[in-house]
Amino acid sequence: MKRTQMALLLSSSIALASQGALAQGDYSRFGIKEDIPGTCSYANIDKKDYTGKTLNIITHAIPVMGEPTALHAKQFSELTGAEVNVVHVPFGDLFQRIMIPFQTGQNAYDVMFYGSLWIGDLNPFLEPVPEFYRNSTGMQDVTPNYIGVASWGDQMVQYPVDGDRHYLKYRTDVFDNPEMQAKYKEATGKDLRVPQTWEEYNEVAAFFTNWDWDGDGETNYGSAEVVKRDDLMFSAFISRVAPFAKHPDVKGGFFFDLETMTPLVNTPGWVRGLELFVEAQKTFPPGGNNFGLGDEIFSFGGGQTLMSYSWDDAYIQAMQPDSRIRDKVAAAPLPGSYEVWNRETGQWDKFDEPNRAPYITWGWTSAVSKNSKVKDVAFDFLCFFSNEANTLSDLQIGRFGVNPYRKSHFTLDLWQDKLGWSEKSAQTYIDTLSGMDLSKNRVFDLRVPGVNQFMSALAVGVSEALAGQKTPQEALDGVAEQWTAIVDRIGKDTVRAAYANVVALEDNLQ
């Protein structure tokens, strides 16, 4: 835990000098290129006077989300006169550090930054976002997916500050290389193309494993994946399962049957996804069976592997100005499947085109506590944190963990003209990310009370299959048993009521 306290303590001479500069609209001293007009722009927040008020914030450890929180808290303090205290907590402790004060009736924090999938547990303690902020310029630009992620039922209770999703990342200098295309054709009899299915992903990854295909003198591999049990592996697994288990014509639940609350995690679609996950291990780099998110980021982003899939970070790492593979990468939708399990008929349905099921995975979000005595300051801070100038700056810093979540973030001029990306790297990134909003067959996180228990049980079961300790079916049967026990402990009606909000998003009912 790290506590950082920032207060506005300026001498009269410094204050007068600053006022002269700010009066001209120059806020470049805050690290931005220029202020951008908007509801909570630097100029508008500069008009606020919160002298004598204290804002307490809890956030993730530095750098991911923790660093921009500290930065914008310092800026907010200097602009408004508020005293802002920021507490940084490792991810493994963050949920309990937020939840325990709520459960004991303490008013510990005014603002919280945390994983959006915890909304099922936290929503009773969150202050709904007021209409003024829902109508702000920044909020009006947020895409429908992330308005949905921020909402519980018909109320917005989280403040969007980030957009996260899983998608495919691949090396264009290999896929577009005629020599590599010829090698692949000769060895497999198939054309080399961006994988359309998870079976094809595994096949391509296997061919490009354990040889130096980029000529740098180092051995390369086919796939980098998040496999470490306690490091977000459950999210990677869901990405692999989704196209086999999320049938576009079957409504009422992906994780559970909403009507009965029977777990679906051990049904054939889920089992097929796990079988292919197990098979993919032969395409990993040395140590890849224990890769966490950071390992995946630097394996693909550093040029070791041909493909990966997860959050934006590996792609942004590859596109850093000093990256040796900058402009040699592109983005694509997650692979799909020509066969999808239909749980209503109990059979596999065949499709002419691969079934796609974009995974709108959890990301960072923020909220204001119902117990806060300074809600006006708290919402102004979140509006300022995510204002147009700050977000534009934060998007360019990979370690900050802020990824596109507004419509204005999906324009070619931002990534190609302002950030200098190649047209293909920029256009495929924009098309892939923005295209997820158009899908009618999306998967969202299991946003229910006890989500950490459900995901922990899933991770344990998947790990058993990956380690060869159980077959995929045996492993997921065990997960289903544990999920049933968790539902019984929490209460079937309680979990069902929360899960209905997830199903409404997936079935396009809200």
NUNUVO-741720 format. One record per residue (C-alpha): residue in three letters; x, y negated, z negated. Coordinates in steps of 0.001 Angstrom, whole numbers, plus 500000, padded with zeros to 6 digits. Layout:
residues N
alaXYZ/...
This chain:
residues 510
met500000500000500000/lys501232496553500807/arg499598493355499588/thr500115490172501536/gln498755486902500236/met498441483862502428/ala497253480462501353/leu497275477065502961/leu499972475099501116/leu501021472239503347/ser502543468974502296/ser500826465767503368/ser503471464973505922/ile503291468421507541/ala499515468316507502/leu499435464935509215/ala501911466077511818/ser499912469220512469/gln496678467268512735/gly498230465112515387/ala499232468155517415/leu495932469947516900/ala493946466886517802/gln495390467272521277/gly494218470901521390/asp497711472420521245/tyr497532475686519294/ser500534477313520937/arg502367477285517603/phe500076480191516624/gly501669482397519287/ile498969482095521944/lys499569480653525376/glu496568478358525052/asp493231478159523282/ile490260479502525236/pro486839477870524787/gly484390480008522837/thr482240480224519730/cys485173480907517420/ser488015479357519358/tyr490955477839517526/ala489445474395518010/asn486096475410516524/ile487534477317513561/asp489884474406512915/lys486782472335512065/lys485918474641509144/asp486940473793505594/tyr487073476815503306/thr489453475320500768/gly488911476992497396/lys487381480148498897/thr489102483533498806/leu488717486307501369/asn489818489865500535/ile490537492239503421/ile491453495930503605/thr492988497304506786/his495245499997508182/ala498989500060507613/ile501217498014509911/pro501482498038512897/val498313499594514359/met495441497222513481/gly497308496236510314/glu499673493875512103/pro497024491878514005/thr494938491723510814/ala497819490103508923/leu498647487790511823/his495115486483512298/ala494545486231508542/lys497548483927508288/gln496292481839511202/phe492769481660509745/ser494145480569506381/glu496182477800507945/leu493266476564510036/thr490541476646507363/gly492291476334503990/ala490924479689502783/glu493086481971500679/val493257485317502475/asn494496488487500803/val495257491493503012/val495726495040501697/his497359497575504050/val496593501272503496/pro497750504433505351/phe495049506082507427/gly494831509145505204/asp493846506990502236/leu491807504316503999/phe488365505926503803/gln488524506570500063/arg489986503142499345/ile486949501604501048/met484298504028499799/ile485176504328496104/pro484531500639495282/phe481155500893497020/gln480253504000495048/thr481238502366491756/gly479543499040492454/gln482736496999492761/asn483084493996495035/ala486636494844496082/tyr486775493711499705/asp484851491238501831/val486129492533505177/met487060496102506122/phe488908497438509176/tyr488476501203509652/gly487612504043512034/ser484241503514513704/leu483188507146513185/trp482792506447509439/ile479644504418510070/gly477509507354508919/asp478982507096505426/leu479518503336505221/asn476423501836506857/pro474375501478503615/phe477070499160502271/leu477545496963505353/glu476028493532505957/pro474223493352509325/val475886491000511790/pro473917487713511789/glu472197486522514947/phe474612483610515366/tyr477535486003515800/arg475544488500517893/asn474965485600520292/ser478564484369520237/thr480507484129523481/gly482772486989522488/met479935489305521471/gln477921488633524610/asp480900489915526607/val481157493262524747/thr480266496269526917/pro477157498351526139/asn479226501301524875/tyr480766499258522095/ile477563497480521171/gly476232501012520653/val479268502053518605/ala478766498994516362/ser475075499690515772/trp473175501874513333/gly469651502343514557/asp468488498941515738/gln470962496955513611/met474515495904514410/val476468496550511210/gln479996496740512621/tyr481888493920514344/pro483561495084517596/val487308494393517709/asp488542497297519823/gly487430499706522520/asp488527503326522619/arg487973506216524923/his489853509241526228/tyr490884509502529872/leu493491511201532063/lys496914509641532633/tyr499246510955535345/arg502497510221537170/thr501909508761540640/asp505545509230541650/val504858512979541529/phe501278513278542757/asp501909510881545685/asn505305512401546579/pro505216514430549866/glu508104516616548683/met506261517535545490/gln503054518089547415/ala504866520514549717/lys506469522390546810/tyr503123522795545083/lys501415523930548295/glu504103526515548998/ala503989527930545482/thr500233527926544891/gly498580527700548295/lys496639524675547008/asp496843520953547663/leu498314518863544870/arg495672516447543633/val494619514723540446/pro492941517541538449/gln489182517639538811/thr488617520385536219/trp490373521522533060/glu491294524795534767/glu493013522779537496/tyr494700520588534879/asn496250523665533281/glu497357525042536676/val499069521807537740/ala500656521326534322/ala502032524887534405/phe503706524359537795/phe505431521178536622/thr506745522677533385/asn510374523361532524/trp512209521727535448/asp513573518301536303/trp510967517065538755/asp511802513363538422/gly515547513724538934/asp516709512028535758/gly518797514963534555/glu516292515888531824/thr513846518793531808/asn510233517766532343/tyr506954519361531299/gly503352519426532415/ser501253518120529538/ala501533516172526293/glu498530516642524009/val497559515791520439/val497731519203518764/lys498841518527515186/arg496009519633512901/asp495916516597510634/asp496740514024513308/leu493572513507515350/met493705516874517127/phe489931517218516743/ser489467514331519176/ala491693515929521824/phe489732519167521496/ile486394517395521943/ser487694515892525202/arg488466519378526498/val485139520829525370/ala482811518064526560/pro482256519003530243/phe481568522656529377/ala479125521924526549/lys477471518569527405/his474835519542529963/pro473408516496531768/asp469898517954531742/val469843519261528162/lys469038516706525490/gly468925516809521734/gly472484517256520606/phe476094518109521461/phe477452518965517999/phe474164520245516559/asp470697521071517772/leu468968517984516385/glu465707519816515724/thr467154522705513715/met470576521267512767/thr472136524537513889/pro475824523934514764/leu476601524310518470/val480348524416517910/asn480588528180518501/thr478457528326521641/pro480054529481524945/gly480821525960526230/trp482851525149523143/val484580528534523260/arg485572528042526927/gly487119524675526034/leu489158526249523250/glu490325529131525449/leu491787526629527906/phe493302524562525080/val495113527699523865/glu496275528486527414/ala497623524949527899/gln500251525379525189/lys502663526973527668/thr502848523611529473/phe503893521591526392/pro507414520248525755/pro509495521830522966/gly507709521050519701/gly504576520100521614/asn502474522531519578/asn502880520100516686/phe502535516821518566/gly500618514051516823/leu499348510943518564/gly502700509164518304/asp504475512117519924/glu501974512197522777/ile502390508459523340/phe506155508655523709/ser506236511972525580/phe504071510707528427/gly504930507035527995/gly508635507887527953/gly508531509951531134/gln508893513475529717/thr505526514848530831/leu503410514737533971/met500014514208532354/ser498286513431529090/tyr494896512354527822/ser493792510502524719/trp493619506837523786/asp495101503934525792/asp498395503874523911/ala500404506265526116/tyr499355504370529237/ile500235500995527743/gln503572502450526578/ala504322503612530120/met503485500134531431/gln505723498194529046/pro508085495812530901/asp511155497860529954/ser509616501268530746/arg511433503382533335/ile508066504671534583/arg506315501288534752/asp504000501232537787/lys504551504984538281/val501375505928536409/ala497661505847537085/ala494426506602535245/ala491522508881536102/pro488397510253534420/leu488823513267532170/pro488671516570534089/gly485254518182534367/ser483798521629534993/tyr481843523339537768/glu480113525468535126/val478220524083532133/trp476606526056529344/asn472846525585529172/arg471829526321525592/glu468141526188526476/thr468352529021529012/gly471332530775527463/gln473324530860530685/trp476019529053532666/asp474725526601535261/lys476845525959538382/phe477361522479539838/asp478468521410543330/glu480580518639541803/pro482398518853538457/asn480269517906535480/arg481880514935533716/ala481204513995530112/pro483177510859529142/tyr484201510922525499/ile483636507541523843/thr485906508435520992/trp486256506611517726/gly488391503513517513/trp489007500614515194/thr486122498528514023/ser485403496010511285/ala482565495017508978/val481532492724506145/ser480527494124502761/lys476988493578501509/asn478581492764498159/ser480684489918499512/lys480152486490497959/val481734484768500975/lys479908486325503908/asp480084483084505900/val483872483069505640/ala484049486796506358/phe482038486648509580/asp483882483541510727/phe487141485424510207/leu485994488411512293/cys484696486086514990/phe488068484304514980/phe490042487579514881/ser488300488671518079/asn488088485317519832/glu489004485130523491/ala492564483829523015/asn493507486261520252/thr492094489280522064/leu493897488403525291/ser497161488219523372/asp496520491371521314/leu495691493486524378/gln499245492957525608/ile500895494362522470/gly500643498146522492/arg501431498656518804/phe498478496453517757/gly495943499125518728/val493542496673520390/asn492185498076523658/pro489666496752526224/tyr486086496432524996/arg484696493408526852/lys483490493085530409/ser486098490381531053/his488830492899530169/phe488048494903533305/thr489205492455535969/leu492115492974538329/asp493420489444537835/leu494007490104534111/trp496132493228534549/gln497712492581537944/asp498057488805538144/lys498561487883534486/leu500324491025533204/gly502159491988536383/trp500914495558536792/ser500975497193540234/glu497650497278542039/lys497204501058541687/ser498148501158538004/ala495775498281537316/gln492877499288539570/thr492710502921538433/tyr492875501767534802/ile490018499301535302/asp487875501677537343/thr488334504576534907/leu487596502618531753/ser484720500550533094/gly483191503570534807/met482516505203531449/asp479864502596530732/leu477953503782533791/ser477844507440532810/lys474571508964531609/asn476281512039530187/arg478528510620527472/val479744512161524224/phe480057510043521093/asp481626510904517766/leu479749512764515034/arg478845509640513082/val477151511197510059/pro477750511353506295/gly480596513759505639/val482168513331509084/asn485649513796507626/gln484606517180506222/phe483158518294509555/met486219517198511552/ser488641518716509041/ala486873522070509302/leu486956521823513099/ala490674521027513115/val491466523986510865/gly489509526397513055/val491035525143516304/ser494508525341514765/glu493910528989513856/ala493113529761517470/leu496096527787518771/ala498374529699516411/gly496966533046517564/gln495590533860514127/lys492046534196515479/thr490396534435518865/pro488652531230520002/gln485259532806519312/glu486280533972515828/ala487771530580515006/leu484685528635516064/asp482338531086514356/gly484199530201511170/val483813526490511886/ala480065526939512441/glu479729528644509074/gln481564525795507363/trp479489523169509165/thr476303524863508006/ala477589524815504425/ile478493521120504691/val475025520282506025/asp473457522176503131/arg475609520323500577/ile474845516880501961/gly471228517670502792/lys469832518698506172/asp467404515783506377/thr470139513277505497/val472512514567508170/arg469717514895510742/ala468561511306510197/ala472103510056510804/tyr472741512406513712/ala469614511117515441/asn471476507832515994/val474278509678517788/val471842511680519915/ala470025508476520874/leu473275507105522291/glu474133510343524108/asp470616510769525497/asn470545507108526603/leu467634506239524335/gln469247503039523026/
